Amino acid sequence: MDSRLRIADQAVQPVLVMFPLGLFAMAVLFDLGNLFGGPDILGALAYWNVVAGLVGGVFAAAASAVDLMFVRNGTPQKRTGVLQGLVNMGVLLVFAVILMVRMRTADRVAGGGLVAVEVLALAGAVFGAWYGGELVNRRRTPAFARAEAGNRTY
């Protein structure tokens, strides 16, 4: 599946996916550090990483939806893209629920059960990112294999 949203001939959606993925991973790491005896500031940092990850996730989902609109119905790429979008939206919904639960606490610190849910949601996010990469790169020949052998002057 080729991306329609491009900047400098590079797809935008894979770049946008990495921001929420990294922010959610850091939120889990900060929460684990806080859970194992770190300072309370780690819980606050994790909270704000979840907020930023949700904002970035909305932009990534919008870019994915634009790319998916241009795929013909009934093709395997369309089904795979819809499944990947559903996985990513599920992850965003789980992190939104985590955020709402954390908003009710005074110091925005997560407990052990909430951190366990975060770890599972992060695993879903990693799966969704991998699955999206498979969707884009499955039938694509790598750039080094497409290069023509010929007169090259370096």
Backbone bond lengths (Angstrom), bond angles and torsions (degrees), N, CA, C in turn:
res aa  C-N    CA-C-N  psi(-1)  N-CA   C-N-CA  omega(-1)  CA-C   N-CA-C  phi
1 M - - - 1.444 - - 1.520 108.02 -
2 D 1.298 116.82 125.78 1.451 120.95 178.42 1.518 109.78 -93.57
3 S 1.307 115.07 140.70 1.452 121.02 -178.89 1.526 110.25 -81.39
4 R 1.304 116.27 138.10 1.470 120.79 176.54 1.524 111.27 -87.24
5 L 1.321 117.23 -28.71 1.464 120.78 178.02 1.516 108.20 -86.16
6 R 1.334 116.25 110.34 1.453 120.61 -177.20 1.519 110.09 -135.15
7 I 1.327 114.16 146.06 1.462 121.50 171.28 1.525 105.79 -129.37
8 A 1.321 116.81 124.73 1.464 122.66 -177.83 1.523 110.27 54.20
9 D 1.326 116.36 42.17 1.465 124.24 178.22 1.533 113.22 61.65
10 Q 1.329 116.97 24.21 1.458 122.06 175.61 1.522 108.63 -120.41
11 A 1.320 117.02 139.12 1.460 121.86 -179.17 1.527 109.95 -66.31
12 V 1.320 116.46 140.38 1.457 122.47 -177.58 1.527 111.27 -84.91
13 Q 1.312 118.00 -38.06 1.462 121.62 -172.69 1.528 113.62 -60.42
14 P 1.338 121.00 -44.20 1.469 118.82 178.46 1.528 113.40 -62.08
15 V 1.320 116.60 -32.09 1.463 119.86 177.84 1.530 110.00 -70.53
16 L 1.320 116.65 -41.53 1.465 119.74 -179.38 1.518 112.68 -67.29
17 V 1.326 117.65 -28.19 1.466 120.88 179.99 1.524 110.96 -68.08
18 M 1.326 117.42 -32.07 1.463 120.07 -175.49 1.525 112.87 -68.40
19 F 1.329 118.64 -29.55 1.462 120.12 -179.96 1.530 112.51 -64.54
20 P 1.331 120.20 -55.05 1.463 117.66 178.83 1.523 112.80 -65.34
21 L 1.325 117.11 -32.36 1.459 119.33 178.84 1.530 110.41 -62.66
22 G 1.310 117.20 -45.59 1.461 121.16 178.15 1.516 112.42 -67.11
23 L 1.326 116.72 -39.69 1.470 119.77 179.68 1.520 111.55 -67.17
24 F 1.327 117.81 -40.48 1.462 120.36 177.85 1.531 110.62 -66.74
25 A 1.329 116.92 -38.53 1.464 119.90 178.07 1.524 110.81 -63.88
26 M 1.320 117.27 -41.82 1.466 120.09 178.20 1.530 111.11 -67.07
27 A 1.322 117.30 -35.00 1.466 119.82 177.00 1.522 110.61 -62.30
28 V 1.330 116.20 -42.26 1.461 119.37 178.50 1.522 110.49 -65.05
29 L 1.332 117.38 -42.61 1.463 120.29 179.27 1.530 111.56 -64.23
30 F 1.327 117.29 -41.98 1.466 120.09 177.65 1.528 111.00 -63.89
31 D 1.330 116.53 -41.18 1.465 119.25 179.24 1.520 111.49 -66.68
32 L 1.331 117.33 -38.31 1.463 119.50 176.80 1.524 110.85 -64.71
33 G 1.326 116.73 -40.05 1.460 120.36 176.50 1.513 111.81 -62.94
34 N 1.314 116.60 -41.07 1.460 120.82 178.06 1.521 111.06 -68.02
35 L 1.311 116.53 -38.63 1.460 121.16 -178.87 1.529 111.59 -66.47
36 F 1.325 116.75 -33.33 1.459 120.69 -178.68 1.525 112.86 -94.13
37 G 1.323 117.37 25.96 1.456 120.70 170.08 1.509 116.24 104.14
38 G 1.300 118.54 9.62 1.454 120.76 178.47 1.520 111.34 -76.27
39 P 1.322 116.97 174.74 1.471 119.69 179.86 1.529 111.76 -68.96
40 D 1.322 115.48 159.45 1.464 121.13 -178.15 1.527 112.95 -66.21
41 I 1.323 117.11 -19.41 1.463 119.28 178.77 1.529 111.03 -62.54
42 L 1.331 117.11 -27.04 1.467 119.86 177.52 1.525 111.06 -63.77
43 G 1.338 117.08 -37.41 1.459 120.25 176.75 1.518 111.95 -64.67
44 A 1.336 116.10 -39.50 1.464 119.83 177.98 1.527 110.96 -67.86
45 L 1.325 116.68 -39.73 1.469 119.51 176.91 1.520 111.38 -63.15
46 A 1.328 116.16 -40.03 1.463 119.92 177.77 1.527 110.49 -63.00
47 Y 1.322 116.64 -40.96 1.467 121.22 178.90 1.533 110.55 -58.69
48 W 1.319 116.79 -47.73 1.459 119.68 -177.69 1.530 111.66 -72.31
49 N 1.326 118.15 -27.24 1.460 119.87 172.94 1.522 111.07 -66.60
50 V 1.325 117.15 -37.52 1.468 120.04 177.07 1.527 109.69 -65.66
51 V 1.337 117.27 -41.48 1.472 120.20 178.29 1.525 110.45 -59.96
52 A 1.342 116.65 -49.61 1.468 120.01 -179.15 1.527 110.93 -66.00
53 G 1.322 117.62 -35.95 1.460 120.73 178.22 1.521 112.21 -64.77
54 L 1.322 116.43 -37.11 1.468 119.37 177.48 1.528 111.45 -67.40
55 V 1.322 116.66 -39.97 1.475 119.54 177.77 1.532 110.05 -63.96
56 G 1.326 116.45 -46.29 1.466 119.86 177.45 1.517 112.31 -64.48
57 G 1.330 116.98 -34.94 1.459 121.07 178.85 1.517 112.69 -65.49
58 V 1.319 116.43 -34.58 1.465 119.89 177.30 1.535 110.22 -66.22
59 F 1.328 116.60 -41.48 1.470 119.50 177.44 1.532 111.12 -65.28
60 A 1.327 117.21 -41.03 1.466 120.50 178.95 1.523 110.55 -65.78
61 A 1.322 117.72 -39.16 1.462 120.70 178.35 1.530 110.97 -66.02
62 A 1.321 116.88 -37.78 1.465 119.98 178.02 1.532 110.81 -65.46
63 A 1.328 117.15 -42.47 1.470 120.32 178.20 1.525 110.42 -65.03
64 S 1.324 116.78 -38.62 1.462 120.49 177.85 1.527 111.02 -65.31
65 A 1.313 116.97 -39.17 1.464 120.64 179.49 1.527 111.09 -65.94
66 V 1.321 117.00 -38.82 1.469 120.06 177.94 1.524 109.64 -63.97
67 D 1.338 117.05 -44.24 1.462 119.61 178.56 1.523 111.23 -63.30
68 L 1.309 117.28 -37.99 1.462 121.91 -177.09 1.527 112.18 -71.65
69 M 1.321 117.55 -26.19 1.467 120.46 179.31 1.522 112.39 -63.37
70 F 1.318 117.06 -27.76 1.465 120.62 -175.14 1.523 113.23 -92.88
71 V 1.323 117.59 5.49 1.459 121.28 177.25 1.524 107.55 -93.66
72 R 1.341 116.11 135.46 1.461 120.15 -178.96 1.521 111.59 -64.75
73 N 1.331 115.91 144.32 1.467 121.41 177.83 1.519 110.37 -68.35
74 G 1.317 115.88 147.35 1.454 121.54 176.41 1.515 114.84 85.71
75 T 1.321 117.73 -1.65 1.460 120.10 179.63 1.531 109.63 -90.15
76 P 1.322 117.35 156.05 1.471 119.29 176.88 1.532 112.45 -61.32
77 Q 1.337 116.77 -31.72 1.457 119.48 178.79 1.525 111.34 -65.39
78 K 1.324 117.28 -36.52 1.458 120.85 179.17 1.529 110.15 -65.96
79 R 1.337 116.35 -45.53 1.469 119.90 179.49 1.530 110.85 -62.55
80 T 1.316 116.71 -43.17 1.461 120.68 179.44 1.522 110.73 -65.02
81 G 1.311 116.81 -41.67 1.465 121.01 178.66 1.516 112.48 -64.12
82 V 1.319 116.91 -40.41 1.464 120.13 178.24 1.524 110.24 -66.32
83 L 1.324 117.05 -41.67 1.464 120.39 178.33 1.524 111.20 -63.39
84 Q 1.318 116.82 -42.28 1.457 120.44 178.02 1.526 110.95 -64.53
85 G 1.315 117.04 -40.31 1.464 120.50 177.01 1.520 112.36 -63.74
86 L 1.337 116.85 -38.67 1.465 120.01 177.74 1.529 111.62 -66.34
87 V 1.331 116.84 -39.47 1.468 119.95 177.54 1.526 109.78 -62.99
88 N 1.326 117.01 -46.24 1.460 120.42 -178.97 1.526 112.22 -66.13
89 M 1.323 117.29 -37.96 1.471 119.32 177.61 1.524 110.54 -68.12
90 G 1.330 117.07 -35.72 1.465 119.83 175.69 1.513 111.61 -62.38
91 V 1.324 116.52 -41.58 1.466 120.55 177.58 1.519 110.23 -63.06
92 L 1.324 117.27 -43.79 1.462 119.86 178.67 1.527 111.27 -62.61
93 L 1.320 117.15 -38.85 1.469 119.82 178.42 1.528 111.41 -65.91
94 V 1.331 117.25 -40.39 1.466 119.72 178.68 1.528 110.21 -64.12
95 F 1.326 117.61 -44.15 1.463 119.45 178.58 1.529 111.43 -68.06
96 A 1.321 118.43 -30.36 1.469 120.07 175.18 1.526 110.92 -66.90
97 V 1.316 117.15 -39.64 1.466 120.45 176.51 1.528 109.97 -65.43
98 I 1.334 116.71 -41.50 1.464 120.52 176.54 1.523 110.11 -59.04
99 L 1.318 116.51 -42.70 1.464 120.63 178.66 1.522 111.23 -62.57
100 M 1.327 117.07 -42.53 1.471 119.81 -179.88 1.524 111.44 -65.41
101 V 1.322 116.90 -38.14 1.467 119.60 177.39 1.518 110.46 -66.02
102 R 1.311 116.90 -40.33 1.470 120.23 179.95 1.511 112.77 -69.29
103 M 1.321 117.46 -26.94 1.466 120.46 179.34 1.518 111.34 -65.87
104 R 1.315 117.59 -22.65 1.455 121.10 -177.94 1.527 112.69 -79.30
105 T 1.339 117.33 -16.16 1.450 119.78 179.21 1.525 109.66 -89.94
106 A 1.313 115.98 152.84 1.467 120.15 -175.80 1.528 111.87 -71.21
107 D 1.328 117.14 -39.20 1.465 119.32 -175.55 1.522 113.71 -103.30
108 R 1.334 118.47 5.84 1.469 125.05 176.81 1.531 112.71 63.48
109 V 1.336 117.75 24.32 1.458 122.06 -178.50 1.524 108.72 -93.38
110 A 1.326 115.67 139.52 1.463 121.32 -179.74 1.528 109.94 -94.01
111 G 1.322 115.23 148.57 1.460 120.86 175.19 1.517 110.66 -89.19
112 G 1.328 115.66 -176.37 1.453 121.17 -177.15 1.518 113.54 -63.42
113 G 1.336 117.53 -41.03 1.463 120.54 -179.79 1.515 112.16 -65.84
114 L 1.326 116.06 -39.77 1.458 120.23 179.88 1.536 111.00 -68.58
115 V 1.316 116.51 -35.17 1.462 119.72 177.12 1.530 109.97 -67.34
116 A 1.325 117.17 -37.07 1.469 119.81 177.07 1.526 110.98 -63.30
117 V 1.327 117.22 -39.88 1.468 120.43 176.48 1.524 110.06 -65.99
118 E 1.336 117.28 -38.21 1.465 120.43 177.16 1.525 111.38 -61.47
119 V 1.326 117.19 -41.53 1.461 120.81 179.82 1.535 110.11 -63.01
120 L 1.328 116.64 -42.48 1.469 119.55 177.80 1.527 111.39 -65.48
121 A 1.324 117.25 -39.96 1.465 120.32 178.24 1.524 110.69 -65.96
122 L 1.342 116.52 -37.60 1.460 119.51 177.20 1.525 110.84 -65.25
123 A 1.319 117.33 -38.31 1.473 120.34 175.96 1.529 110.15 -62.13
124 G 1.327 117.91 -39.77 1.460 120.96 175.53 1.517 112.12 -64.38
125 A 1.334 116.86 -37.78 1.467 120.39 178.29 1.520 111.33 -66.23
126 V 1.331 116.38 -40.48 1.466 119.90 178.03 1.527 110.06 -64.89
127 F 1.329 117.15 -41.80 1.457 120.40 177.01 1.529 110.95 -61.80
128 G 1.343 117.50 -44.25 1.458 120.53 179.43 1.516 112.51 -62.85
129 A 1.339 117.44 -38.51 1.460 120.69 178.63 1.527 110.46 -68.30
130 W 1.333 117.00 -42.01 1.466 120.25 177.64 1.523 110.65 -63.53
131 Y 1.326 116.84 -43.58 1.454 121.36 -178.50 1.527 110.86 -64.65
132 G 1.322 116.83 -38.09 1.462 120.17 176.26 1.520 111.76 -66.13
133 G 1.328 116.84 -37.19 1.458 119.79 176.10 1.514 111.85 -65.28
134 E 1.318 116.74 -38.00 1.463 120.35 175.52 1.520 110.84 -64.18
135 L 1.317 116.83 -37.19 1.461 121.10 179.28 1.517 110.69 -62.93
136 V 1.311 116.43 -42.95 1.456 120.32 -176.62 1.519 111.76 -77.48
137 N 1.323 117.29 -39.88 1.465 120.16 -169.95 1.519 114.69 -102.90
138 R 1.314 119.01 4.13 1.464 120.78 -173.63 1.520 112.34 -61.66
139 R 1.307 118.06 -48.99 1.467 120.56 -174.96 1.525 112.04 -108.47
140 R 1.288 116.64 14.00 1.458 120.20 -178.18 1.522 109.74 -93.13
141 T 1.315 115.59 133.12 1.461 120.57 175.62 1.522 108.17 -79.36
142 P 1.332 118.56 134.45 1.465 120.06 179.26 1.521 111.54 -59.19
143 A 1.323 115.91 153.17 1.461 121.06 -175.75 1.520 111.84 -61.42
144 F 1.322 117.84 -36.69 1.464 118.96 -178.73 1.521 111.11 -68.39
145 A 1.337 118.30 -25.80 1.459 120.95 178.74 1.526 111.70 -82.50
146 R 1.344 116.99 -21.18 1.459 120.62 179.29 1.515 112.57 -84.70
147 A 1.318 117.49 -15.93 1.466 120.47 -176.44 1.524 109.44 -64.73
148 E 1.294 114.89 135.87 1.451 119.86 -179.55 1.520 109.82 -81.25
149 A 1.314 114.29 136.46 1.471 118.13 174.61 1.508 107.38 -82.61
150 G 1.269 116.04 126.14 1.451 119.15 -178.66 1.519 109.06 -170.38
151 N 1.299 114.19 -155.10 1.456 119.99 -178.94 1.529 108.16 -75.68
152 R 1.299 114.59 110.09 1.475 119.16 178.82 1.520 108.06 -115.68
153 T 1.282 114.77 127.38 1.467 118.88 175.31 1.513 107.64 -113.02
154 Y 1.287 114.94 123.24 1.457 119.29 -177.15 1.497 110.40 -107.46
